Amino acid sequence: MYAFRWIEWNEEKVARHGVAPEEVEYVVNHARRPFPEEHGEKLFAAGPTAAGRWIQVVFILDDDETAFVLHARPLNESERLRYRKRMR
């Protein structure tokens, strides 16, 4: 389970995509294989929120392993299907 560092910048950025910090934290902390995936310094997770809405999250880890969210947005139908297949 990750701790998260939220500041005004990343809270507003995810909110512009209609995503709440609680949804982000849930998806990251409940990620199933193959997530989170590493892409250089960035980590990527996708999955359903507690309410069942699918989102993707891009984050980095601070020196103390705290997650700092860079981006989050809802997935469209084709993305959902693709990620569900990868998580089997």
C-alpha positions in Angstrom: 0.0 0.0 0.0 1.3 3.4 -1.0 1.0 6.6 0.9 0.2 9.5 -1.4 1.4 13.1 -1.6 -1.3 15.5 -2.9 -0.7 19.1 -3.6 -3.0 21.6 -5.3 -1.5 21.0 -8.7 -2.1 17.2 -8.9 -5.5 17.4 -7.2 -6.7 20.0 -9.8 -5.1 18.0 -12.6 -7.0 14.8 -11.9 -10.2 16.8 -11.1 -10.1 18.2 -14.6 -10.5 14.7 -15.8 -13.4 14.0 -13.4 -11.3 11.8 -11.1 -11.2 12.1 -7.3 -8.0 11.5 -5.3 -9.8 8.6 -3.5 -10.4 6.8 -6.8 -6.7 7.2 -7.7 -5.6 5.8 -4.4 -7.9 2.9 -4.6 -6.9 1.9 -8.1 -3.1 2.1 -7.3 -3.4 0.3 -4.0 -5.6 -2.4 -5.4 -3.8 -2.9 -8.7 -3.6 -6.4 -10.1 -0.9 -7.9 -12.2 0.6 -6.6 -14.4 0.2 -3.3 -12.7 1.9 -1.1 -11.6 4.1 -1.1 -14.7 7.3 0.8 -14.8 8.0 3.1 -17.7 11.3 4.7 -16.8 10.8 6.7 -13.6 7.0 6.7 -14.0 4.7 4.0 -12.8 1.4 3.2 -14.5 -1.7 1.5 -13.1 -5.1 0.9 -14.5 -8.2 -0.7 -13.0 -11.6 -0.3 -11.5 -12.4 2.1 -8.6 -14.4 0.9 -5.6 -17.5 2.0 -7.5 -16.4 0.0 -10.6 -15.3 2.9 -12.8 -12.1 2.1 -14.7 -9.3 4.7 -14.6 -5.6 4.9 -15.4 -3.1 6.5 -13.2 0.5 7.7 -13.9 2.6 8.4 -10.8 6.2 8.5 -9.5 7.6 7.5 -6.2 9.4 10.0 -4.0 12.6 9.1 -2.2 10.5 7.8 0.8 8.3 5.6 -1.6 5.4 8.1 -1.4 3.3 8.1 -4.6 3.0 11.5 -6.4 0.3 11.4 -9.0 1.1 13.0 -12.3 -2.0 12.1 -14.3 -5.3 10.2 -14.0 -8.3 9.8 -16.3 -11.2 7.5 -17.0 -10.7 4.7 -19.6 -12.9 4.4 -22.6 -14.6 1.2 -23.5 -11.9 -0.2 -25.8 -9.2 0.6 -23.2 -11.2 -1.1 -20.5 -11.5 -4.2 -22.6 -7.8 -4.2 -23.4 -6.7 -3.8 -19.8 -9.2 -6.4 -18.5 -7.6 -9.0 -20.8 -4.1 -8.1 -19.6 -5.2 -8.5 -15.9 -6.3 -12.1 -16.4 
